[in-house]
Amino acid sequence: MAVLMAVNSGASLWGPLKELWETVDGAILRRQSETVHLLDLQLKKHKPHFLSLFKNPPKSAEQREKVRKASTEGIAIQGQQGSRLLPEQLLTEAFILSDLFDIGELAALELLLAGEQQQPHFPGLTRGLVAVLLYWDGKLCVANSLRTLIQSRHGKTFTLDLSEELVALTTRFTDELMSQGLTKRILTLVSDISVTREFERLQKERGLGNEKHRKEVSDLIRECRQALADSLFSWTCQSPLTRDDTLALIGHLETVTAQADGSLDSVSLALVMALLYCLDVSFIEQGTEDREDLLQALPLLTERQYVSAVHSRLMDGQPWKLPGLQAVCRLAWALALRVLSQLPQGSGEAAAGVRGQVRL
């Protein structure tokens, strides 16, 4: 896909999200120290995008009426001065786009205008087809930003060697997202987003162009799913999931199916590895200097009923779609229980409770 710059683009579903990703990328991956303050501002501004994750601005009768009158009375466009009279054909396309993606009429209009502005980067494509690309590119900017923010967290497995100020900022921000139901939102999106379903919807409204356009749309949708799954995987590398989130992840994996050649796709594989990290307690035996802090943050030890709830779901539940995957997760759980049962007597009341549950 052509490299697009979000400069002077008012499309709230693309331009500002492109700027968000550029700031996250600059601060964390390219280590531009002067962007830490900018990152803080961008995270405050876009917090609703992360909390609602991929939810679109809703339609409204008021917006529809505003857009309908734009050809006779003009309309104010976000990021532009004054109001503009817009051609009837553009407004018709905006309504089609609004229905296609179930987005607010003004957001659809802004996206279409951004598509028109970006057309020189996409020879042979109409503004509507470019708008379809921008829609999914905006989603990918949010997903990539989320994954990168989570990868920069303070945690037990790796570090990106970033400044303490930056790590504190991203850890605090992502902790809040996780406390507001991020795990379940990611699992829902991974289940709901499908290239096949999206293509069926786009095909009906002639939202797909030539082979190149189809591939670009398909790649963006696949990359969105992968970035979301990678976000959860990166979280579990660094921090454990709560009992409820662990059970939700197990519930998702119960329904996973294999590809035609018998292998798991990369999205499912990332989520399997996320669960294996949830159940990994090998750091207990490594004796690192922050071992005690990590133990105190381990729901396996600190959350009552964690062991019994996870044990019941993994061992007594229904057969999974993939029995081999169920067996792998059961083996990982057995290894975790074995390590926990060996915790020394002085490891606190929670550990004693775990030892008792393990014996049972």
SULCOR-V319563 format. One record per residue. N is the residue number from 1. SS is DSSP state (alpha for helix, beta for strand, coil for the rest). BURIAL is 1 if it has 16 or more other ideal C-beta (glycine too) atoms within 10 Angstrom, else 0. Layout:
n=N ss=SS burial=BURIAL
n=N ss=SS burial=BURIAL
//
This chain:
n=1 ss=coil burial=1
n=2 ss=coil burial=0
n=3 ss=coil burial=0
n=4 ss=coil burial=1
n=5 ss=coil burial=0
n=6 ss=coil burial=1
n=7 ss=coil burial=0
n=8 ss=coil burial=0
n=9 ss=coil burial=1
n=10 ss=coil burial=1
n=11 ss=coil burial=1
n=12 ss=coil burial=1
n=13 ss=coil burial=1
n=14 ss=coil burial=1
n=15 ss=alpha burial=1
n=16 ss=alpha burial=1
n=17 ss=alpha burial=1
n=18 ss=alpha burial=1
n=19 ss=alpha burial=1
n=20 ss=alpha burial=1
n=21 ss=alpha burial=1
n=22 ss=alpha burial=1
n=23 ss=alpha burial=1
n=24 ss=alpha burial=1
n=25 ss=alpha burial=1
n=26 ss=alpha burial=1
n=27 ss=alpha burial=1
n=28 ss=alpha burial=1
n=29 ss=alpha burial=0
n=30 ss=coil burial=0
n=31 ss=coil burial=0
n=32 ss=coil burial=0
n=33 ss=alpha burial=0
n=34 ss=alpha burial=0
n=35 ss=alpha burial=1
n=36 ss=alpha burial=1
n=37 ss=alpha burial=0
n=38 ss=alpha burial=1
n=39 ss=alpha burial=1
n=40 ss=alpha burial=1
n=41 ss=alpha burial=0
n=42 ss=alpha burial=1
n=43 ss=alpha burial=1
n=44 ss=alpha burial=0
n=45 ss=alpha burial=0
n=46 ss=alpha burial=1
n=47 ss=alpha burial=0
n=48 ss=alpha burial=0
n=49 ss=alpha burial=1
n=50 ss=alpha burial=1
n=51 ss=alpha burial=0
n=52 ss=alpha burial=0
n=53 ss=coil burial=1
n=54 ss=coil burial=1
n=55 ss=coil burial=0
n=56 ss=coil burial=1
n=57 ss=coil burial=1
n=58 ss=coil burial=0
n=59 ss=coil burial=1
n=60 ss=coil burial=0
n=61 ss=alpha burial=0
n=62 ss=alpha burial=0
n=63 ss=alpha burial=1
n=64 ss=alpha burial=1
n=65 ss=alpha burial=0
n=66 ss=alpha burial=1
n=67 ss=alpha burial=1
n=68 ss=alpha burial=1
n=69 ss=alpha burial=0
n=70 ss=alpha burial=1
n=71 ss=alpha burial=1
n=72 ss=coil burial=0
n=73 ss=coil burial=0
n=74 ss=coil burial=0
n=75 ss=beta burial=1
n=76 ss=beta burial=0
n=77 ss=coil burial=1
n=78 ss=coil burial=0
n=79 ss=coil burial=0
n=80 ss=coil burial=0
n=81 ss=coil burial=0
n=82 ss=coil burial=0
n=83 ss=beta burial=0
n=84 ss=beta burial=0
n=85 ss=coil burial=0
n=86 ss=coil burial=1
n=87 ss=coil burial=0
n=88 ss=alpha burial=0
n=89 ss=alpha burial=0
n=90 ss=alpha burial=1
n=91 ss=alpha burial=1
n=92 ss=alpha burial=0
n=93 ss=alpha burial=1
n=94 ss=alpha burial=1
n=95 ss=alpha burial=1
n=96 ss=alpha burial=1
n=97 ss=alpha burial=1
n=98 ss=alpha burial=1
n=99 ss=alpha burial=0
n=100 ss=alpha burial=1
n=101 ss=alpha burial=1
n=102 ss=coil burial=0
n=103 ss=coil burial=1
n=104 ss=coil burial=1
n=105 ss=alpha burial=1
n=106 ss=alpha burial=1
n=107 ss=alpha burial=1
n=108 ss=alpha burial=1
n=109 ss=alpha burial=1
n=110 ss=alpha burial=1
n=111 ss=alpha burial=1
n=112 ss=alpha burial=1
n=113 ss=alpha burial=1
n=114 ss=alpha burial=1
n=115 ss=alpha burial=1
n=116 ss=alpha burial=1
n=117 ss=alpha burial=1
n=118 ss=alpha burial=1
n=119 ss=alpha burial=1
n=120 ss=alpha burial=0
n=121 ss=alpha burial=0
n=122 ss=coil burial=1
n=123 ss=coil burial=0
n=124 ss=coil burial=0
n=125 ss=coil burial=1
n=126 ss=coil burial=1
n=127 ss=alpha burial=1
n=128 ss=alpha burial=1
n=129 ss=alpha burial=1
n=130 ss=alpha burial=1
n=131 ss=alpha burial=1
n=132 ss=alpha burial=1
n=133 ss=alpha burial=1
n=134 ss=alpha burial=1
n=135 ss=alpha burial=1
n=136 ss=alpha burial=1
n=137 ss=alpha burial=1
n=138 ss=alpha burial=1
n=139 ss=alpha burial=1
n=140 ss=alpha burial=1
n=141 ss=alpha burial=1
n=142 ss=alpha burial=1
n=143 ss=alpha burial=1
n=144 ss=alpha burial=1
n=145 ss=alpha burial=1
n=146 ss=alpha burial=1
n=147 ss=alpha burial=1
n=148 ss=alpha burial=1
n=149 ss=alpha burial=1
n=150 ss=alpha burial=1
n=151 ss=alpha burial=1
n=152 ss=coil burial=1
n=153 ss=coil burial=1
n=154 ss=coil burial=0
n=155 ss=coil burial=1
n=156 ss=coil burial=1
n=157 ss=coil burial=0
n=158 ss=coil burial=0
n=159 ss=coil burial=0
n=160 ss=coil burial=0
n=161 ss=coil burial=0
n=162 ss=coil burial=1
n=163 ss=coil burial=0
n=164 ss=alpha burial=0
n=165 ss=alpha burial=0
n=166 ss=alpha burial=1
n=167 ss=alpha burial=1
n=168 ss=alpha burial=0
n=169 ss=alpha burial=1
n=170 ss=alpha burial=1
n=171 ss=alpha burial=1
n=172 ss=alpha burial=0
n=173 ss=alpha burial=1
n=174 ss=alpha burial=1
n=175 ss=alpha burial=0
n=176 ss=alpha burial=0
n=177 ss=alpha burial=1
n=178 ss=alpha burial=1
n=179 ss=alpha burial=0
n=180 ss=coil burial=0
n=181 ss=coil burial=0
n=182 ss=alpha burial=1
n=183 ss=alpha burial=1
n=184 ss=alpha burial=0
n=185 ss=alpha burial=1
n=186 ss=alpha burial=1
n=187 ss=alpha burial=1
n=188 ss=alpha burial=1
n=189 ss=alpha burial=1
n=190 ss=alpha burial=1
n=191 ss=alpha burial=0
n=192 ss=alpha burial=0
n=193 ss=coil burial=1
n=194 ss=coil burial=0
n=195 ss=alpha burial=0
n=196 ss=alpha burial=0
n=197 ss=alpha burial=0
n=198 ss=alpha burial=1
n=199 ss=alpha burial=1
n=200 ss=alpha burial=0
n=201 ss=alpha burial=0
n=202 ss=alpha burial=1
n=203 ss=alpha burial=0
n=204 ss=alpha burial=0
n=205 ss=coil burial=0
n=206 ss=coil burial=0
n=207 ss=coil burial=1
n=208 ss=coil burial=1
n=209 ss=coil burial=1
n=210 ss=coil burial=0
n=211 ss=alpha burial=0
n=212 ss=alpha burial=0
n=213 ss=alpha burial=1
n=214 ss=alpha burial=0
n=215 ss=alpha burial=0
n=216 ss=alpha burial=1
n=217 ss=alpha burial=1
n=218 ss=alpha burial=1
n=219 ss=alpha burial=0
n=220 ss=alpha burial=1
n=221 ss=alpha burial=1
n=222 ss=alpha burial=1
n=223 ss=alpha burial=1
n=224 ss=alpha burial=1
n=225 ss=alpha burial=1
n=226 ss=alpha burial=1
n=227 ss=alpha burial=1
n=228 ss=alpha burial=1
n=229 ss=alpha burial=1
n=230 ss=alpha burial=1
n=231 ss=alpha burial=1
n=232 ss=alpha burial=1
n=233 ss=alpha burial=1
n=234 ss=alpha burial=1
n=235 ss=alpha burial=1
n=236 ss=alpha burial=1
n=237 ss=alpha burial=1
n=238 ss=alpha burial=1
n=239 ss=coil burial=1
n=240 ss=coil burial=1
n=241 ss=coil burial=1
n=242 ss=coil burial=0
n=243 ss=alpha burial=1
n=244 ss=alpha burial=0
n=245 ss=alpha burial=1
n=246 ss=alpha burial=1
n=247 ss=alpha burial=1
n=248 ss=alpha burial=1
n=249 ss=alpha burial=1
n=250 ss=alpha burial=1
n=251 ss=alpha burial=0
n=252 ss=alpha burial=1
n=253 ss=alpha burial=1
n=254 ss=alpha burial=1
n=255 ss=coil burial=0
n=256 ss=coil burial=1
n=257 ss=coil burial=0
n=258 ss=coil burial=0
n=259 ss=coil burial=0
n=260 ss=coil burial=0
n=261 ss=coil burial=0
n=262 ss=coil burial=0
n=263 ss=coil burial=0
n=264 ss=coil burial=1
n=265 ss=coil burial=0
n=266 ss=alpha burial=0
n=267 ss=alpha burial=1
n=268 ss=alpha burial=1
n=269 ss=alpha burial=0
n=270 ss=alpha burial=1
n=271 ss=alpha burial=1
n=272 ss=alpha burial=1
n=273 ss=alpha burial=1
n=274 ss=alpha burial=1
n=275 ss=alpha burial=1
n=276 ss=alpha burial=1
n=277 ss=alpha burial=1
n=278 ss=alpha burial=1
n=279 ss=coil burial=1
n=280 ss=coil burial=1
n=281 ss=coil burial=1
n=282 ss=coil burial=0
n=283 ss=alpha burial=1
n=284 ss=alpha burial=1
n=285 ss=alpha burial=0
n=286 ss=alpha burial=0
n=287 ss=coil burial=0
n=288 ss=coil burial=0
n=289 ss=coil burial=0
n=290 ss=coil burial=0
n=291 ss=alpha burial=0
n=292 ss=alpha burial=0
n=293 ss=alpha burial=0
n=294 ss=alpha burial=1
n=295 ss=alpha burial=1
n=296 ss=alpha burial=0
n=297 ss=coil burial=0
n=298 ss=coil burial=1
n=299 ss=alpha burial=1
n=300 ss=alpha burial=1
n=301 ss=alpha burial=1
n=302 ss=alpha burial=0
n=303 ss=coil burial=1
n=304 ss=coil burial=0
n=305 ss=coil burial=0
n=306 ss=alpha burial=1
n=307 ss=alpha burial=1
n=308 ss=alpha burial=0
n=309 ss=alpha burial=1
n=310 ss=alpha burial=1
n=311 ss=alpha burial=1
n=312 ss=alpha burial=0
n=313 ss=alpha burial=1
n=314 ss=alpha burial=1
n=315 ss=alpha burial=0
n=316 ss=coil burial=0
n=317 ss=coil burial=0
n=318 ss=coil burial=0
n=319 ss=coil burial=0
n=320 ss=coil burial=1
n=321 ss=coil burial=0
n=322 ss=coil burial=1
n=323 ss=alpha burial=0
n=324 ss=alpha burial=0
n=325 ss=alpha burial=1
n=326 ss=alpha burial=1
n=327 ss=alpha burial=0
n=328 ss=alpha burial=0
n=329 ss=alpha burial=1
n=330 ss=alpha burial=0
n=331 ss=alpha burial=0
n=332 ss=alpha burial=1
n=333 ss=alpha burial=1
n=334 ss=alpha burial=0
n=335 ss=alpha burial=0
n=336 ss=alpha burial=1
n=337 ss=alpha burial=1
n=338 ss=alpha burial=0
n=339 ss=alpha burial=1
n=340 ss=alpha burial=1
n=341 ss=alpha burial=0
n=342 ss=coil burial=0
n=343 ss=coil burial=1
n=344 ss=coil burial=0
n=345 ss=coil burial=0
n=346 ss=coil burial=0
n=347 ss=coil burial=1
n=348 ss=coil burial=1
n=349 ss=alpha burial=0
n=350 ss=alpha burial=1
n=351 ss=alpha burial=1
n=352 ss=alpha burial=0
n=353 ss=alpha burial=1
n=354 ss=alpha burial=1
n=355 ss=alpha burial=1
n=356 ss=alpha burial=0
n=357 ss=alpha burial=1
n=358 ss=alpha burial=1
n=359 ss=alpha burial=0
n=360 ss=coil burial=0
//
